[in-house]
């Protein structure tokens, strides 16, 4: 296996941090990666991840966003797990979800 790590883009991180209520959240930014099986044409993309967790006493207030962008071979695409369903959204919608439901 050949694993190529991709660092979470600083510009995207700054955009997210400027749009959320940081004092009310624990935010983790996790790097992505390309994973290739040697001697095959099989390749997996591990997306960047952002974990938003409320600092309140309610342990169920969290949101995980999976992010794909040009570094990972495509346009900016964000998937969030919102109330048991997978949703594709924009950065603006992600910030609305976080500020409205997690903070």
C-alpha positions in Angstrom: 0.0 0.0 0.0 1.2 3.4 -0.9 -0.3 6.2 1.3 0.1 9.9 0.4 -1.0 12.2 3.1 -2.7 15.5 2.2 -2.6 18.3 4.7 -5.9 20.1 5.5 -5.8 23.3 3.4 -5.1 26.4 5.5 -7.4 28.6 3.4 -10.3 26.3 4.0 -9.5 26.0 7.7 -9.4 29.8 8.0 -12.7 30.2 6.2 -14.4 27.7 8.5 -12.9 29.2 11.7 -14.0 32.7 10.7 -17.6 31.6 10.2 -18.3 29.6 13.4 -18.7 30.5 17.0 -15.4 29.1 18.2 -15.9 29.7 21.9 -18.8 27.2 21.9 -17.1 24.5 19.9 -14.2 22.1 19.9 -13.1 21.8 16.3 -10.7 19.2 14.9 -9.3 19.3 11.4 -8.1 15.9 10.1 -5.9 15.5 7.1 -6.8 13.5 4.0 -4.9 10.9 2.0 -4.6 9.0 -1.3 -4.3 5.2 -0.7 -3.1 3.1 -3.6 -2.8 -0.6 -3.7 0.6 -1.4 -5.3 0.6 -3.1 -8.7 -3.1 -2.4 -9.3 -5.2 0.4 -10.6 -7.1 0.7 -7.3 -7.0 4.0 -5.5 -9.0 5.3 -2.5 -9.4 8.9 -1.5 -9.7 9.6 2.2 -11.4 13.0 2.5 -10.4 15.8 4.9 -12.6 15.7 8.0 -13.8 18.4 10.3 -15.4 17.4 13.6 -17.5 20.1 15.3 -18.4 19.2 18.9 -20.3 21.4 21.3 -18.7 22.4 24.6 -22.1 22.0 26.3 -22.9 19.0 28.5 -25.0 17.5 25.7 -22.8 14.7 24.1 -25.0 14.3 21.1 -24.3 17.8 19.7 -21.7 17.2 17.1 -21.3 17.2 13.4 -18.8 15.6 11.1 -18.0 17.0 7.6 -16.2 15.1 4.9 -14.5 17.4 2.5 -13.1 16.8 -1.0 -11.4 19.5 -3.0 -8.8 20.1 -5.8 -6.0 18.7 -3.7 -8.0 15.4 -3.6 -8.8 15.6 -7.2 -12.2 17.4 -7.5 -14.2 20.5 -6.9 -15.0 21.5 -3.3 -17.6 19.0 -2.1 -18.8 18.7 1.5 -20.8 15.8 2.9 -22.3 16.0 6.4 -24.2 13.5 8.5 -27.2 15.4 9.6 -29.8 13.5 11.6 -28.9 10.1 10.1 -28.9 11.1 6.5 -25.9 12.0 4.3 -26.2 15.5 2.7 -24.1 17.3 0.2 -23.7 21.0 1.0 -21.8 24.2 0.4 -19.4 25.8 2.9 -22.1 28.4 3.6 -24.6 25.7 4.4 -22.0 23.9 6.6 -21.5 27.0 8.7 -25.3 27.5 9.0 -25.7 23.9 10.2 -22.9 24.3 12.7 -24.0 27.6 14.1 -27.7 26.7 14.2 -27.5 23.1 15.5 -24.2 22.6 17.3 -23.4 25.9 19.0 
